[in-house]
Amino acid sequence: MRELAAGAAHFLALISSGHHLVNDVHACGDSRYGQAGPFPSASQGSPRQGAPHYTSPRLNHLAFFDGLHPSQVSCGAFSSCVVTRDGAAYVFGSNKEGQLGLGADEPGGAEPALVELQGEGEDEEVEQVACGAAHSVLLTRSGQVWVTGASASISPAALSVTRSQGRPTPSRACAQPNAISTALSADHDGQLGLGDLAPRRTWVRNRAVEDAAVAKCSSGAKRIKRVVCSRASTYFECE
């Protein structure tokens, strides 16, 4: 197994097979929004007789990615993303909060959709993806950062606690990420780092984070090299 990613109740696994170490994508768990791919398979112990089954306890091979050379997998709570060796990214699962970046009228589902960045990102190749509970972050090979999804805490209580700490806006720290050793952080209630709490339904480039990588990281930093998302926060590590 090359890589394993976990969502709220589903898993994606990148497994090498064959003499040439070709990576296959496998999934299991809850797929009610399509986040574990195109099944359901019947599961045991349904709470209601006749209720639909959307859970598989075994690994299911996602044949869609055969021949695409998948190189990385990431899971949100109810969403998934697969990056290929050639720099393409595919998303599937729930798009309720815009975490797939497909637009407001697209619900998502089990069929993987190719991420298409617009404008300055049109010819960019994706290097890495990171998924939070309801937001997603892409890092391109040239160092561009693209974000989509929720930008406010899922928990109203967490939002009120952050506001009570005396910040003019909960997201001010995100608009100007703080240097932490060689990392930048954008904390919950503004996890897209765009300086506000508005969700984004399509992919948006975050230039503030890109600029902060040069200005605030260790001397000589040129770009962000890795992105990590928790449930409602985002961390950027510099070169």
N, C-alpha and C positions, 0 to 999 in steps of 0.2 A: 504494500500500500504506500503510495507516494504522498498522499495528503488526505485529511479528513476535516470536514466542516460540519457544524451543527447549528440548526435553527431551534425554534421553540420546541418542536416535536418531530423534526426530520433531520436526516443526515445525507450529505453527499460525500462520496469517496472517490478518489482518483487512484486507480489501480493499474499497475504496469503488467503487461502480458506479452508473451512472445519473445523471440530472440532479439528483436529490435527495441524492446522496452516501449512498446506502444501503450499510451495511457488510455484507459477506458473510464467512463463516468458511470458510477453506480449510485443508487439512491434507495432509501428506505424510510419508513415512518409515515407521518401524517401528510397527505397530499390533497386535502380538501380544496385548496386554492391552486393546485397544480404545482406546488413548490417542490415536490419530490418526483415530478415527471408524469408521463402519460400512463398512469394506471388509475382507477383503483383495482386492487386485488382484494378479494374478500378476506376479512379478518374475523377472528373469533371474539366472542364476548361483546356483541353489540348491545348498547344500553336499551335499545328499543327494537322489537321484532319488525322487520321490514324497513328499518332505517338504512340509508345508503352507507356503504363502507368506503372509506377513503384512506385506509391505513394498511401498509404491508410490513410485516415483521422481518422480511428477508430482503437482501440486496436485489435490486432490479437494475439490469443493465439498460442504460439510456442510449439506445442505438443511434439516436439523432447525432451524437458527437463522434461516431465512428468515422475515421478519415479526416477529422478536423484537427487532430493533434491537440487535445485539451491539455493545458499545462497548470491550471489553477482553478480551485473551486472555493466559493464562499457562500454562506447562508445568512440571510436575515431571519427574523422570527417566522415569517410566512413567505419568504422569497428566496430565490437562489440565483447565482451567477456563475458562469463558466468562462474562463479566458483561454484562448487557444495560443499555440506557439507562434502563429502569424499575427498576433495582436488584435484579434477580434474578440468581442465580448458578447455573450448571450445571456439573457435574463428570462426568468419564468417564475410563476407563482402569483402572489397577490400584488396588485398595483393600487390598492385602496388609498395609500398615503402618497402615491407618486414614486415609490421606491424603485420601480423598474424604469422610470423616466420615459414612459411611453405616451404620456399625455393624459389629460383629465378624463377623456372619454374611453380610455382603454382599460378594461378590468384586469388584464393579464391572463394567466391560465397556464396549462401544462405544456403548451407548445413553445419552445424556446424562441425568443425574438432577438434579432441582431441589434445591438446598440449602435445607433447612428448619431454621432456627434455632429453638430452644425457649426457653420462659420469656421472659426480658427481650429476647430477640432476635426474638421472633415477628413483630413488625410492622416490623422494621428493614429498610431498603433497603441493599443492598451497594454500596459505592462502588468498592472495589478488592480484588483478590485477588493474592496472591503465593504461589508454589509453590517449595519446596525439593526436594531429591532425594526425600524421603519424608514431607514435612510440608507443610501448607498454612495460610495465614493470611488471614483476611477482615477488612477494615476497612469498617464501615458509615458511612453518611452522618452519623450523629450522633456518630461517634467511638468506637464500641464496637470492641473487638478480639476476634476469635474464632479459635481455633486447633484443629488436629487433626493426627493422624499420629504419626510417630516423634519421640521426644524423647531419643534417645541416638545417639551417633555410629555411622554404619554401619560404620566401621573400628574394630575392637577395639584396634588399635595407637594410634589417636588418642585413644581413651578412656583408655588406660593412661597416656599422656603427660600428659594433662590432670590426672589424679589425682596424678601425681607432682610437680605444681607446688605442692603444699602447701595446696590448698583443702580445707576440711572436707568439702565435697561439690562435685562438678564443676559442679553447677547453681546454686550460690549466687549467682554473678554474674548469672544469668538471673532469679532471683527478685527481685533488686533491680538492674535494668538500669543500666549506667553511662551518665552523660551524656557524649557526645562531640560537642562543639559544639552543634548543634541536633538531634542524633540520639541515639537510645538503641540499645544493641546487646545482643542475647542470643546468646552464642556457642555453638559446637557442644557437644554433650553437655548438652542442656537447651534445645534450640532453640525449644521451645514457650513458654519463659519462665515455667513454672508452678512452678518450685522443686524439681522432681524429674526423674527420668529415665524415668518411666513413659509409655508411649505412650497416646494417646487415640484411641478408635475413633469417637467422635462429636464434634461441635463443642462446644468449651468456651470460655466467655468468660474473657478474661485481664484482670481488673481491676487487677492489679499494674502492668501496663504502662500502662494508661490513667491510673492515678494518678501514675505516674512521669513521664508526659508533662507534667503540670502542675507537679510538684514539682522536677524535675531539668532541664527544658529551659530555654531562654532566657526571660527575664522576659516575662510576659504570655502565655505559651503556653496555649492552651485545649484543644488536642486533637492527636492524631496525624493528619498529613495524607497520609503515604505509607508504604508497607511494601515492603521489598525482602528477598527470601530468596536466600541462596546455597545450596550443596549441603546444609549442615548448620548454618546460622546464620540469624538474623533481625535486621533493622535497622528501626527506627522513626524517622521524621523528623517533628519537630514543626512546627506552624505558627509 
